[in-house]
């Protein structure tokens, strides 16, 4: 059975809008707890090849970790877009992903798909699918 993660319709739309605003890959953080995304935070893509790769701004990631230590929501994963339209993690995503259980949301062709980075995953040996449950808020 696939893991389920709740996301509000508002946060889902924020991710879609962020992706639609750029022809390059965009990225951001997923904040929340087990089984729920409480907020999304867009970040700068600091990759040297933003048309085809993403790298989260380390300063944004560190700030989110610090906020979590002070009682804020935990970083449970991140999102990024595939301007080619493919919502599946690429082989590059799989090579660069740690098997840490993080949730990965990938935007492609105006839709979202969610994955979890695990050891021996079903896709590319690194990712298992996650069921996204969109809630009113």
QUISULWO-V887033 format. One record per residue. RES is the residue in one small letter. PSI is psi in whole degrees, 0 to 359 (999 if undefined). D_FIRST is the distance of its C-alpha to the first C-alpha in whole Angstrom. Layout:
# QUISULWO-V887033
res=RES psi=PSI d_first=D_FIRST
res=RES psi=PSI d_first=D_FIRST
This chain:
# QUISULWO-V887033
res=x psi=134 d_first=0
res=x psi=147 d_first=4
res=x psi=147 d_first=7
res=x psi=138 d_first=9
res=x psi=130 d_first=13
res=x psi=141 d_first=16
res=x psi=139 d_first=19
res=x psi=155 d_first=22
res=x psi=328 d_first=24
res=x psi=313 d_first=26
res=x psi=324 d_first=25
res=x psi=315 d_first=23
res=x psi=324 d_first=26
res=x psi=317 d_first=28
res=x psi=313 d_first=26
res=x psi=318 d_first=26
res=x psi=319 d_first=30
res=x psi=314 d_first=30
res=x psi=321 d_first=29
res=x psi=341 d_first=31
res=x psi=358 d_first=34
res=x psi=146 d_first=34
res=x psi=345 d_first=35
res=x psi=170 d_first=34
res=x psi=137 d_first=30
res=x psi=164 d_first=30
res=x psi=165 d_first=28
res=x psi=175 d_first=27
res=x psi=148 d_first=25
res=x psi=121 d_first=22
res=x psi=140 d_first=23
res=x psi=221 d_first=22
res=x psi=190 d_first=20
res=x psi=121 d_first=16
res=x psi=9 d_first=14
res=x psi=137 d_first=17
res=x psi=117 d_first=20
res=x psi=335 d_first=23
res=x psi=156 d_first=25
res=x psi=146 d_first=25
res=x psi=110 d_first=28
res=x psi=143 d_first=30
res=x psi=161 d_first=31
res=x psi=141 d_first=34
res=x psi=110 d_first=33
res=x psi=14 d_first=35
res=x psi=148 d_first=34
res=x psi=347 d_first=38
res=x psi=63 d_first=36
res=x psi=345 d_first=34
res=x psi=332 d_first=34
res=x psi=359 d_first=32
res=x psi=162 d_first=30
res=x psi=151 d_first=29
res=x psi=119 d_first=30
res=x psi=141 d_first=30
res=x psi=116 d_first=33
res=x psi=326 d_first=33
res=x psi=320 d_first=36
res=x psi=320 d_first=33
res=x psi=315 d_first=30
res=x psi=318 d_first=33
res=x psi=321 d_first=34
res=x psi=320 d_first=30
res=x psi=318 d_first=30
res=x psi=317 d_first=33
res=x psi=321 d_first=33
res=x psi=321 d_first=29
res=x psi=335 d_first=32
res=x psi=13 d_first=34
res=x psi=359 d_first=31
res=x psi=180 d_first=30
res=x psi=148 d_first=26
res=x psi=154 d_first=24
res=x psi=113 d_first=24
res=x psi=355 d_first=20
res=x psi=202 d_first=20
res=x psi=171 d_first=22
res=x psi=157 d_first=22
res=x psi=165 d_first=24
res=x psi=155 d_first=26
res=x psi=98 d_first=26
res=x psi=342 d_first=29
res=x psi=345 d_first=29
res=x psi=352 d_first=26
res=x psi=123 d_first=23
res=x psi=3 d_first=20
res=x psi=146 d_first=18
res=x psi=141 d_first=19
res=x psi=170 d_first=23
res=x psi=327 d_first=24
res=x psi=316 d_first=26
res=x psi=315 d_first=23
res=x psi=319 d_first=21
res=x psi=325 d_first=25
res=x psi=352 d_first=25
res=x psi=135 d_first=22
res=x psi=145 d_first=22
res=x psi=65 d_first=19
res=x psi=6 d_first=19
res=x psi=4 d_first=15
res=x psi=147 d_first=17
res=x psi=132 d_first=16
res=x psi=122 d_first=18
res=x psi=132 d_first=18
res=x psi=131 d_first=20
res=x psi=131 d_first=23
res=x psi=133 d_first=24
res=x psi=41 d_first=26
res=x psi=19 d_first=26
res=x psi=162 d_first=22
res=x psi=146 d_first=19
res=x psi=147 d_first=16
res=x psi=148 d_first=14
res=x psi=161 d_first=13
res=x psi=130 d_first=13
res=x psi=114 d_first=16
res=x psi=164 d_first=15
res=x psi=137 d_first=17
res=x psi=40 d_first=16
res=x psi=162 d_first=13
res=x psi=330 d_first=12
res=x psi=122 d_first=15
res=x psi=21 d_first=19
res=x psi=11 d_first=17
res=x psi=335 d_first=17
res=x psi=139 d_first=14
res=x psi=145 d_first=10
res=x psi=151 d_first=10
res=x psi=136 d_first=9
res=x psi=120 d_first=9
res=x psi=126 d_first=13
res=x psi=113 d_first=14
res=x psi=127 d_first=18
res=x psi=162 d_first=20
res=x psi=320 d_first=24
res=x psi=999 d_first=25
